[in-house]
Amino acid sequence: MASNKTVFISGGASGIGYLCGECYAKEGANVVLLDINEKALNECVEKIKEITDNVMGCVVDVLDYAQVERARDEAVARFGSIDILIVTAGGAETRLKNAYAPDFTEVDIEVVDFGLDLNLKGTLHVDHAVMRQMAKQGSGVVVNLGSITGEEGCPVNVAYSASKSALMNGVVKSLAMCGGKHGIRAVCVAPGPVLTRPGMANMKTLMGRAAETQEIVDMIMYVASDKGAFITGTTILMDGGRNVLRNK
Ligand SMILES: NC(=O)c1ccc[n+]([C@@H]2O[C@H](COP(=O)([O-])OP(=O)(O)OC[C@H]3O[C@@H](n4cnc5c(N)ncnc54)[C@H](O)[C@@H]3O)[C@@H](O)[C@H]2O)c1
């Protein structure tokens, strides 16, 4: 159980990030939600307040490191530590920018830059700011979100695929190597399609379905718990077997 632990969640106003916040609140944790979408963030904080008063929302653009640091400092001032970090802010650049294109050659370079910035740089900003605090504490767990797209590639969202590959390989290994001497574990959970949006149900898997958001959250909470104490420097691919499917 995560009772009295503090969980810091980027992208906490939607999907996997929000459900993590709700589930940790039910376990008695202190919950800090970061999101760029102020309206959705306020609504999510109000919903979690029905479970616990120990919740706070911070309007943060993860691309702005100073904003991330401010949120970290506010969380530590209120709750004393950050024990679990979950980085979910991210997504495919052409979807987020409403810039659909048949392939990479037709995606504007500004959209490509945005995809790299949000998914790779934004994640590293949050990891870096929070790991500084965890190193002072001598403990913590970092969970970044990868994606099946980081494993199989994508002809359109190349920046998303490249960023997720990095998180699933070089980043998780490097953070674990750095974190070891500070008592910090680093894990990447990489989902296949998840029903945070109805459209994800169309993506094929070996199981013939997409994941429920709760299934991904359960895995995140497992790896971040003491039951996952021997897991670090690795990626858990949770894709319903999509990676072994032929004829996708
Ligand atoms: N849903 C899926 O099918 C799926 C599959 C594989 C991987 N993933 C990954 O899991 C993570 C969560 O996915 P989801 O479907 O729950 O996402 P989501 O789109 O529901 O939520 C993402 C949240 O991040 C916030 N955000 C976006 N840009 C931000 C910024 N610059 N600063 C701060 N917050 C920002 C958004 O406002 C949103 O609330 C993502 O990293 C995604 O790539 C999702």
PDBQT file of the ligand as one rigid body, heavy atoms in Angstrom, charges set to zero:
ROOT
HETATM    1  N1  LIG A 301      -3.653   5.615 -24.538  1.00  0.00    +0.000 N 
HETATM    2  C1  LIG A 301      -2.912   4.751 -25.215  1.00  0.00    +0.000 C 
HETATM    3  O1  LIG A 301      -3.416   3.933 -25.996  1.00  0.00    +0.000 OA
HETATM    4  C2  LIG A 301      -1.410   4.717 -25.024  1.00  0.00    +0.000 A 
HETATM    5  C3  LIG A 301      -0.676   3.718 -25.653  1.00  0.00    +0.000 A 
HETATM    6  C4  LIG A 301       0.706   3.669 -25.494  1.00  0.00    +0.000 A 
HETATM    7  C5  LIG A 301       1.343   4.640 -24.729  1.00  0.00    +0.000 A 
HETATM    8  N2  LIG A 301       0.598   5.606 -24.126  1.00  0.00    +0.000 N 
HETATM    9  C6  LIG A 301       1.320   6.642 -23.364  1.00  0.00    +0.000 C 
HETATM   10  O2  LIG A 301       0.805   6.737 -22.052  1.00  0.00    +0.000 OA
HETATM   11  C7  LIG A 301       0.843   8.104 -21.626  1.00  0.00    +0.000 C 
HETATM   12  C8  LIG A 301      -0.542   8.512 -21.173  1.00  0.00    +0.000 C 
HETATM   13  O3  LIG A 301      -1.475   8.276 -22.209  1.00  0.00    +0.000 OA
HETATM   14  P1  LIG A 301      -2.993   8.737 -22.042  1.00  0.00    +0.000 P 
HETATM   15  O4  LIG A 301      -3.754   8.119 -23.149  1.00  0.00    +0.000 OA
HETATM   16  O5  LIG A 301      -3.406   8.515 -20.639  1.00  0.00    +0.000 OA
HETATM   17  O6  LIG A 301      -2.833  10.297 -22.343  1.00  0.00    +0.000 OA
HETATM   18  P2  LIG A 301      -3.914  11.465 -22.303  1.00  0.00    +0.000 P 
HETATM   19  O7  LIG A 301      -3.813  12.177 -23.614  1.00  0.00    +0.000 OA
HETATM   20  O8  LIG A 301      -5.244  10.977 -21.840  1.00  0.00    +0.000 OA
HETATM   21  O9  LIG A 301      -3.317  12.427 -21.157  1.00  0.00    +0.000 OA
HETATM   22  C9  LIG A 301      -2.119  13.119 -21.324  1.00  0.00    +0.000 C 
HETATM   23  C10 LIG A 301      -2.173  14.354 -20.436  1.00  0.00    +0.000 C 
HETATM   24  O10 LIG A 301      -0.931  15.058 -20.587  1.00  0.00    +0.000 OA
HETATM   25  C11 LIG A 301      -1.222  16.439 -20.602  1.00  0.00    +0.000 C 
HETATM   26  N3  LIG A 301      -0.155  17.168 -21.275  1.00  0.00    +0.000 N 
HETATM   27  C12 LIG A 301       0.076  17.254 -22.624  1.00  0.00    +0.000 A 
HETATM   28  N4  LIG A 301       1.098  18.060 -22.865  1.00  0.00    +0.000 NA
HETATM   29  C13 LIG A 301       1.548  18.515 -21.665  1.00  0.00    +0.000 A 
HETATM   30  C14 LIG A 301       2.586  19.402 -21.284  1.00  0.00    +0.000 A 
HETATM   31  N5  LIG A 301       3.370  20.008 -22.188  1.00  0.00    +0.000 N 
HETATM   32  N6  LIG A 301       2.787  19.623 -19.967  1.00  0.00    +0.000 NA
HETATM   33  C15 LIG A 301       1.980  19.046 -19.037  1.00  0.00    +0.000 A 
HETATM   34  N7  LIG A 301       0.963  18.219 -19.351  1.00  0.00    +0.000 NA
HETATM   35  C16 LIG A 301       0.751  17.944 -20.650  1.00  0.00    +0.000 A 
HETATM   36  C17 LIG A 301      -2.543  16.552 -21.342  1.00  0.00    +0.000 C 
HETATM   37  O11 LIG A 301      -3.198  17.789 -21.063  1.00  0.00    +0.000 OA
HETATM   38  C18 LIG A 301      -3.290  15.335 -20.806  1.00  0.00    +0.000 C 
HETATM   39  O12 LIG A 301      -4.058  15.680 -19.663  1.00  0.00    +0.000 OA
HETATM   40  C19 LIG A 301       1.389   8.915 -22.801  1.00  0.00    +0.000 C 
HETATM   41  O13 LIG A 301       2.755   9.142 -22.600  1.00  0.00    +0.000 OA
HETATM   42  C20 LIG A 301       1.158   8.016 -23.988  1.00  0.00    +0.000 C 
HETATM   43  O14 LIG A 301       2.091   8.224 -25.009  1.00  0.00    +0.000 OA
HETATM   44  C21 LIG A 301      -0.758   5.685 -24.248  1.00  0.00    +0.000 A 
ENDROOT
TORSDOF 0
